Amino acid sequence: MSKKPRFVIFAHNATYDKLHQVATLGLTAAAMGKDVVVVLLFWTIKKLAQGQIDVVDFPPEYGHQGKEVARLLKEKKVPKISEMFEEAKQVGHFRLIACSAGLEYMGVDPETVAKNVDEVLGLPAILTLTAGAETTLFI
């Protein structure tokens, strides 16, 4: 087990705004030398399995503002979610973990998800891995 401070994000919501926060916080924490664990749950698993992790979408309540933000992201060349995840792995210790129950509940192909994450674990293993983290977020 790493002696670095653990930074854990439980990623449940899969709209772009939420995934962007997961990616930027995870990348920043990894760059700061933290042991980052991102646990993908429900909708993030589904989006990853469908190959849509980089799709820029926003909740309906954002209305027309979502289109303006999407335009600005493109204009400012903001990196894709997948690119930020890869960069986090290059600059520090960053792991993507998929919850095994989430695979079943969301009706996704386990092999598709397994090849896009570092590990697929059950909740007991996830809770053991994330116990005692310096920071734990649910996004």
URFEN-V595513 format. One record per pair of residues at least 12 apart in sequence whose C-alpha atoms are under 8 Angstrom apart, sorted by the first residue. I is the first residue (numbers start at 1). GAP is how many residues later the second one is. D is the distance in whole Angstrom. If there is no record, write none. Layout:
I&GAP&D  I&GAP&D
//
This chain:
2&33&7  4&29&7  4&30&6  4&31&6  5&29&5  5&30&6  5&128&7  5&129&6  6&28&6  6&29&5  6&30&6  6&31&7  6&124&8  6&126&8  6&127&5  6&128&5  6&129&7  7&19&8  7&22&7  7&27&6  7&28&6  7&29&5  7&30&6  7&126&6  7&127&6  7&128&5  7&129&6  8&28&6  8&29&5  8&30&6  8&31&8  8&122&7  8&125&7  8&127&6  8&128&5  8&129&6  9&13&7  9&17&8  9&27&8  9&28&6  9&29&5  9&30&6  9&127&6  9&128&5  9&129&6  9&130&7  10&28&6  10&29&5  10&30&6  10&31&7  10&126&8  10&127&6  10&128&5  10&129&6  11&27&7  11&28&6  11&29&5  11&30&6  11&33&7  11&127&6  11&128&5  12&28&6  12&29&5  12&30&6  12&31&6  12&32&6  12&126&7  12&127&6  13&29&8  13&30&6  13&31&6  13&126&6  14&29&5  14&30&5  14&33&7  14&39&8  15&41&8  15&42&6  15&43&6  15&44&7  16&38&8  16&39&7  16&40&5  16&41&5  16&42&6  17&40&8  17&41&6  18&121&6  19&62&7  20&61&6  22&16&8  22&117&7  23&58&6  23&61&6  23&62&6  24&60&7  26&12&8  26&59&8  26&62&7  26&68&7  27&57&6  27&58&7  27&60&7  27&61&4  27&67&8  28&60&8  30&58&6  30&59&8  30&61&7  30&62&5  30&63&6  30&64&6  31&57&7  31&60&5  31&61&6  32&60&8  33&59&6  33&60&7  34&58&7  34&59&7  35&57&8  35&58&5  35&59&6  36&57&6  36&58&5  36&59&6  37&57&6  37&58&5  37&59&6  37&60&7  37&93&8  38&56&8  38&57&6  38&58&5  38&59&6  39&57&6  39&58&5  39&59&6  39&60&7  39&87&8  40&56&7  40&57&6  40&58&5  40&59&6  41&57&7  41&58&6  41&61&6  42&60&5  42&61&8  42&63&7  42&64&6  43&63&8  45&53&7  45&57&7  45&58&7  45&61&8  45&63&8  45&68&7  46&57&8  46&60&6  46&62&7  48&65&7  48&68&8  49&59&6  49&60&7  49&63&6  49&64&5  53&28&7  53&29&7  54&26&6  54&27&5  54&28&6  56&14&7  95&22&8  95&23&6  96&21&5  96&22&5  96&23&7  97&20&6  97&21&6  97&22&5  97&23&6  97&24&7  98&15&8  98&16&8  98&19&7  98&21&6  98&22&5  98&23&6  99&21&6  99&22&5  99&23&6  99&24&7  99&27&8  100&20&6  100&21&5  100&22&5  100&23&8  101&21&7  101&22&8
//
